[in-house]
Amino acid sequence: MSRRVVRQSKFRHVFGQAAKADQAYEDIRVSKVTWDSSFCAVNPKFLAIIVEAGGGGAFIVLPLAKVWQIPDYTPMRNITEPIITLEGHSKRVGILSWHPTARNVLLSAGGDNVIIMWNVGTGEVLLSLDDMHPDVIHSVCWNSNGSLLATTCKDKTLRIIDPRKGQVVAERARPHEGARPLRAVFTADGKLLSTGFSRMSERQLALWDPNNFEEPVALQEMDTSNGVLLPFYDPDSSIVYLCGKGDSSIRYFEITEEPPFVHYLNTFSSKEPQRGMGFMPKRGLDVSKCEIARFYKLHERKCEPIIMTVPRKSDLFQDDLYPDTPGPEPALEADEWLAGQDAEPVLISLRDGYVPPKHRELRVTKRNILDVRLPSGPRRSQSASDAPLSQHTLETLLEEIKALREQVQAQEQRITALENMLCELVDGTD
């Protein structure tokens, strides 16, 4: 008499639960554009959501902390002046992705079929991949150290690209036979997970070995639906979460080294469909509650947190659930990465919890501050005043700029205080 052997895994009993209503974010006009994107980004301090606006490009940023933890000085007006503007695409940009280990390196991909890598700290283009995709790019993903890219395109081809060499190092035409868009992400060991559709419109999840693109290592077929599956992969637990646009569920699978390699775990279901999804980095989770993932589900006019936990009886820190995880500090400078260096992410321990740093400002610098042009106006005749600025004059100008910034900040604080007083007066008259 044979007995069924149950696979041992600490993630077999992971379950999802929606946060309480008072922890959701209400009255948010989520974007209605048809681009198959998550429309949401999140870190341990802030939640950013793409919102409806004429011409596109608008987003809202919300602090995740409770009201009484917000600093005294918080601007209450819209920010209309960017720190820096990156201009290089000829059509709208639909994909943004930060380099996993290099400081200030940002990838962008647009409707012009071009991928550009920027140094946001200087505003310069580091690399531009112009002729690798004949059609619209659907997704781009870095590997763990940022040495390779995995891309999917409307031409139904999955590519692995070395961006610094400007070469396609491996590719697989039609990894899924269906006509709907593909998505792909790297796993921790360098394999690839792709989502797509069969000829019969069945949604699929496939695991690939880039060294042998002939056949998938594993293939999971799911339901029949038109919604594109967005994969969110957690390298610490090797779990991939699949969130379909328009679905009301999140499926999750564990990826292992033993057959069948892709193991179905469970499905979180709710009543309302999702328009987008944000995925919190591991350092932003509550380790005291054995939380291993947190999503921010976008509805039509609200954002709802969904928490994934592993049931444990002990209140002690669970080492097996929380290995050291990538922190916010970069391992390389942009110039070092461009020159060919690679480095794994700088890891941090979550044993004592993670406290986000109070100030992490982007510092935009130019290669030569003396190259900054004066404001346009009536042309002047050549004179001694057209000579390069002296060091003394430059220091004087910098001091004046610093003083002006301090005045602006003081006025911002004063206006914010007056706005708060006005709100209190209005509330008192209700």
C-alpha positions, 0 to 999 in steps of 0.5 A, spaced: 500 500 500 503 506 497 502 512 501 503 519 498 509 523 500 508 530 502 513 535 499 517 539 505 517 546 505 516 552 510 512 556 505 507 550 504 502 554 509 503 561 506 497 565 506 495 572 504 490 577 508 488 584 506 489 589 511 483 593 515 479 598 511 483 603 516 489 601 513 487 602 505 488 609 501 482 612 499 480 617 493 486 615 489 484 616 481 488 610 479 491 611 471 486 608 466 492 607 461 492 601 457 499 600 458 500 593 461 504 596 467 504 595 475 502 602 476 505 602 483 512 602 486 513 602 494 519 602 499 519 602 506 518 609 507 513 611 501 508 609 496 507 612 489 501 611 484 500 613 477 494 617 477 489 619 471 491 626 468 491 629 461 497 627 457 500 622 463 506 622 467 502 624 473 503 620 480 502 621 487 507 619 493 504 617 500 508 616 506 507 609 509 508 612 516 502 614 521 500 621 521 503 622 528 510 620 525 510 624 519 515 630 520 513 637 522 515 640 515 511 636 510 510 640 503 502 640 502 502 643 495 504 639 488 511 639 486 512 641 479 519 642 478 523 636 477 530 635 480 532 633 473 529 632 467 532 626 462 531 627 455 532 622 450 526 618 448 522 620 442 516 616 444 512 615 451 516 612 456 513 606 459 518 602 463 523 604 469 528 600 473 533 602 477 540 598 477 540 593 483 547 595 485 550 601 482 548 608 484 544 613 480 543 608 474 536 608 471 534 604 466 528 607 461 524 603 455 519 607 451 515 606 445 521 608 440 523 601 442 530 604 445 533 602 452 537 608 455 541 607 461 542 614 465 546 616 470 541 620 474 546 624 478 549 627 472 543 627 467 548 623 462 546 618 458 551 612 460 548 607 454 543 607 449 541 600 446 537 602 439 537 597 435 536 590 439 528 590 439 524 591 432 518 593 436 515 595 442 518 593 449 514 589 454 518 588 460 525 589 462 529 586 468 536 586 471 539 580 474 542 580 481 548 584 480 546 588 474 550 585 469 545 582 464 538 584 462 532 580 460 527 583 455 521 581 452 518 584 446 512 585 441 516 580 436 515 574 441 522 574 443 525 573 450 532 576 450 538 576 454 542 582 453 549 584 456 548 592 456 555 594 456 557 590 450 551 592 446 550 584 445 544 579 445 548 573 449 542 569 448 534 569 445 528 564 445 523 566 439 516 565 442 517 562 449 509 562 449 505 560 443 500 565 444 499 572 441 498 576 448 504 580 451 510 576 455 513 578 461 520 575 464 524 576 470 531 573 473 531 568 479 537 568 484 541 563 480 540 566 474 535 562 471 529 566 468 521 565 469 517 567 464 509 568 463 505 568 457 499 565 453 498 558 450 495 558 443 489 556 446 489 562 451 491 559 457 496 563 461 502 559 463 508 560 467 515 557 465 522 556 468 528 557 463 535 555 463 539 561 459 544 555 457 539 551 454 533 555 451 530 549 447 525 547 452 523 550 458 525 547 465 518 547 467 512 549 465 505 550 469 499 552 465 493 555 469 486 558 467 484 561 460 484 569 461 486 575 457 489 578 463 497 579 463 500 576 468 505 580 472 511 576 476 514 578 482 519 574 484 522 574 491 530 571 491 530 570 499 524 565 499 525 563 491 517 564 491 514 568 485 507 571 485 503 572 479 498 578 479 494 578 473 491 585 470 483 585 471 484 578 476 482 578 483 487 573 485 494 572 487 497 565 485 504 564 488 509 558 486 516 556 490 522 555 485 526 549 487 532 545 484 529 539 484 523 536 480 518 538 478 522 545 480 516 549 480 511 548 486 504 551 486 503 553 493 496 557 494 492 562 491 489 569 495 483 571 492 478 577 493 472 580 490 474 586 487 479 586 480 486 589 481 488 594 476 495 594 478 500 592 484 506 594 488 511 590 491 514 592 498 522 590 498 523 585 503 527 590 508 520 594 509 516 588 512 514 586 519 519 580 521 515 580 528 509 578 524 513 573 520 511 577 514 514 575 508 511 579 502 506 585 502 503 587 496 499 594 494 493 592 490 490 598 486 483 598 485 479 604 481 479 609 486 483 606 492 490 602 494 489 596 499 495 593 502 495 585 502 500 581 507 503 574 506 505 571 512 508 564 514 504 562 521 509 561 526 508 560 534 514 563 536 515 570 537 523 569 536 526 572 530 525 566 524 532 566 521 530 561 516 525 566 513 529 572 513 536 571 510 540 577 509 537 581 504 539 587 499 539 594 503 539 601 500 546 602 499 549 601 492 555 597 491 558 601 485 558 608 483 555 609 476 562 610 472 565 603 476 559 599 473 560 602 466 567 601 466 566 593 467 566 592 474 560 588 477 558 587 485 553 583 488 548 587 492 550 590 499 546 585 504 543 587 511 540 583 517 533 584 519 534 581 525 533 588 529 528 590 524 530 595 518 529 603 520 529 607 513 534 613 513 531 619 515 535 623 509 537 620 502 537 626 497 539 625 490 545 629 489 545 632 482 552 634 479 555 636 473 561 634 470 564 642 470 560 647 474 563 652 470 560 650 464 553 652 466 550 657 461 548 664 463 540 665 462 538 667 455 537 675 454 540 680 449 547 679 446 552 682 449 559 685 446 565 681 448 568 684 454 572 682 460 565 680 463 565 674 458 571 671 461 571 665 465 568 666 473 574 667 478 574 662 484 572 668 488 566 670 484 564 662 484 564 662 491 560 668 492 555 665 487 554 659 491 553 662 497 548 667 494 544 660 492 545 657 498 542 663 502 536 663 497 535 656 498 534 657 505 529 663 504 525 659 500 525 653 505 523 658 511 517 661 506 515 653 505 515 652 512 511 658 514 506 657 508 505 650 510 504 652 517 499 657 515 495 652 511 495 647 517 492 653 521 487 654 515 485 647 515 484 647 523 479 653 522 475 650 517 475 643 521 472 647 527 467 651 523 464 644 521 
